[in-house]
């Protein structure tokens, strides 16, 4: 009888009933292990999401306070090739299409991309059209007072001008009087 028991059969049991093999036990254990791992992963994922919601709810009052504070608007950068500066008008000469003015740079506020640098104290000659003066007059009476000895906030642009015989080229052009 012992021999039949060792072969995987119980004594007196029909032959269709057999003992569970080691391979079958390992398969059941591994399935339980996979199930447990999947369950733990799902719980940690859900737990992480719920704690993120709690953190965002805790930070919500801070975000509302931050939204109420008005952020200062940064100044507008000059256009490429132009310069915002303050200059003293030394002289103003009328020409056909406007004026040529001699300027002494008092301060440079901002440069646009690829703008030619200007040093404080440098004297330059710039051309200003009648349209720029008319626009400045319409916007602000004080800004349009381009007279010798006044200090003006200007936007200048450097342009390479071909030199013609008998004419002195003016490379700087006043774009606006601010």
C-alpha positions as CSV (number, residue, x, y, z in Angstrom):
1,X,0.0,0.0,0.0
2,X,2.8,2.3,0.7
3,X,3.9,2.1,-2.8
4,X,0.6,3.4,-4.2
5,X,0.7,6.3,-1.7
6,X,4.2,7.2,-2.8
7,X,3.1,7.2,-6.4
8,X,0.6,10.0,-5.7
9,X,-2.5,8.0,-4.9
10,X,-4.3,7.7,-1.7
11,X,-5.3,4.3,-0.3
12,X,-8.8,3.4,-1.1
13,X,-9.4,6.5,-3.3
14,X,-10.4,6.1,-6.9
15,X,-7.6,6.6,-9.4
16,X,-9.0,9.9,-10.7
17,X,-8.1,11.7,-7.5
18,X,-4.5,12.5,-7.2
19,X,-2.2,14.6,-5.1
20,X,-1.3,18.2,-6.2
21,X,2.2,18.4,-7.6
22,X,4.9,20.9,-6.7
23,X,4.6,22.6,-10.0
24,X,0.9,23.3,-9.5
25,X,1.5,24.7,-6.0
26,X,4.2,27.0,-7.4
27,X,1.8,28.3,-10.1
28,X,-0.9,29.1,-7.5
29,X,1.6,30.9,-5.3
30,X,3.0,32.9,-8.1
31,X,-0.5,33.9,-9.2
32,X,-1.2,35.1,-5.7
33,X,2.1,37.0,-5.7
34,X,1.3,38.7,-8.9
35,X,-2.2,39.6,-7.6
36,X,-0.7,41.0,-4.4
37,X,1.9,43.1,-6.3
38,X,-0.8,44.4,-8.7
39,X,-3.0,45.3,-5.7
40,X,-0.2,47.1,-3.9
41,X,0.8,49.0,-7.0
42,X,-2.8,50.1,-7.6
43,X,-3.2,51.2,-4.0
44,X,0.1,53.3,-4.1
45,X,-1.0,54.9,-7.4
46,X,-4.4,55.8,-6.0
47,X,-2.8,57.0,-2.7
48,X,-0.3,59.2,-4.6
49,X,-3.1,60.8,-6.6
50,X,-5.2,61.5,-3.6
51,X,-2.3,63.1,-1.7
52,X,-1.6,65.3,-4.7
53,X,-5.2,66.5,-4.6
54,X,-4.8,67.3,-0.9
55,X,-1.6,69.2,-1.6
56,X,-3.2,71.2,-4.4
57,X,-6.2,72.0,-2.2
58,X,-3.8,73.2,0.6
59,X,-2.0,75.4,-1.9
60,X,-5.2,76.8,-3.5
61,X,-5.4,79.7,-1.0
62,X,-1.8,80.7,-1.8
63,X,-2.5,80.6,-5.5
64,X,-5.6,82.8,-5.0
65,X,-3.5,85.3,-3.0
66,X,-0.8,85.3,-5.7
67,X,-3.5,85.9,-8.4
68,X,-4.8,88.9,-6.5
69,X,-1.3,90.6,-6.4
70,X,-0.8,92.5,-9.6
71,X,2.5,91.8,-11.3
72,X,4.3,94.9,-12.7
73,X,4.3,95.0,-16.5
74,X,7.9,95.0,-17.8
75,X,8.9,97.8,-20.1
76,X,8.7,97.2,-23.8
77,X,12.0,96.4,-25.3
78,X,13.2,98.6,-28.3
79,X,12.8,97.3,-31.8
80,X,15.9,95.5,-33.3
81,X,18.6,98.0,-34.2
82,X,17.1,100.9,-32.1
83,X,18.0,102.5,-28.8
84,X,15.9,104.2,-26.1
85,X,18.0,107.1,-24.6
86,X,17.9,110.5,-23.1
87,X,19.9,113.1,-24.9
88,X,20.5,116.9,-24.7
89,X,19.7,118.8,-27.9
90,X,22.8,120.9,-28.7
91,X,21.7,122.3,-32.1
92,X,18.9,122.0,-34.6
93,X,19.3,122.7,-38.3
94,X,16.4,122.7,-40.8
95,X,16.9,120.6,-44.0
96,X,14.5,119.6,-46.9
97,X,12.7,116.7,-45.2
98,X,13.0,117.7,-41.5
99,X,15.9,118.6,-39.2
100,X,19.5,117.6,-38.4
101,X,20.1,117.8,-34.7
102,X,23.3,117.6,-32.8
103,X,22.7,115.4,-29.6
104,X,24.8,114.7,-26.5
105,X,23.9,111.3,-24.9
106,X,22.9,111.8,-21.3
107,X,21.8,108.2,-20.6
108,X,21.0,105.0,-22.5
109,X,17.9,103.2,-21.2
110,X,17.7,100.1,-23.5
111,X,19.1,98.6,-26.6
112,X,17.2,96.5,-29.2
113,X,18.8,93.5,-30.7
114,X,21.8,94.3,-33.0
115,X,21.7,98.0,-32.0
116,X,24.9,100.0,-32.3
117,X,26.2,100.9,-28.9
118,X,26.4,104.5,-27.7
119,X,28.5,105.8,-24.9
120,X,27.2,108.4,-22.4
121,X,28.7,111.8,-23.2
122,X,29.0,111.0,-27.0
123,X,27.9,113.7,-29.4
124,X,26.1,112.5,-32.5
125,X,24.2,114.0,-35.4
126,X,20.7,112.6,-36.0
127,X,18.1,113.3,-38.6
128,X,14.5,113.9,-37.5
129,X,11.6,114.1,-39.9
130,X,8.7,116.5,-39.7
131,X,6.3,113.6,-39.3
132,X,8.0,112.5,-36.0
133,X,7.8,116.1,-34.7
134,X,4.1,116.3,-35.7
135,X,3.3,113.0,-34.0
136,X,5.1,114.0,-30.8
137,X,3.2,117.4,-30.9
138,X,-0.1,115.6,-31.1
139,X,0.7,113.3,-28.2
140,X,2.6,115.6,-25.8
141,X,3.4,119.3,-26.1
142,X,6.5,119.1,-24.0
143,X,8.1,116.3,-26.0
144,X,7.7,118.2,-29.2
145,X,9.7,121.2,-27.9
146,X,12.9,120.2,-29.8
147,X,14.9,123.3,-29.0
148,X,18.6,123.7,-28.3
149,X,19.4,123.1,-24.6
150,X,16.4,120.8,-23.9
151,X,16.7,117.2,-22.8
152,X,14.6,114.7,-24.6
153,X,13.7,111.0,-24.3
154,X,14.3,109.6,-27.8
155,X,14.3,106.4,-29.7
156,X,17.1,106.3,-32.3
157,X,18.0,103.9,-35.1
158,X,21.3,103.5,-36.8
159,X,21.2,103.2,-40.6
160,X,24.2,102.9,-42.9
161,X,23.7,105.8,-45.4
162,X,25.6,106.0,-48.7
163,X,27.6,109.2,-48.9
164,X,26.9,111.5,-51.8
165,X,29.3,114.1,-53.0
166,X,28.7,117.4,-51.3
167,X,26.5,116.0,-48.6
168,X,27.3,114.9,-45.1
169,X,25.6,111.5,-44.4
170,X,23.6,111.2,-41.2
171,X,23.4,107.6,-40.0
172,X,21.3,108.1,-36.9
173,X,17.5,108.7,-37.3
174,X,15.1,109.8,-34.6
175,X,12.1,107.3,-34.7
176,X,10.1,108.8,-31.8
177,X,10.2,111.5,-29.1
178,X,8.9,110.0,-25.9
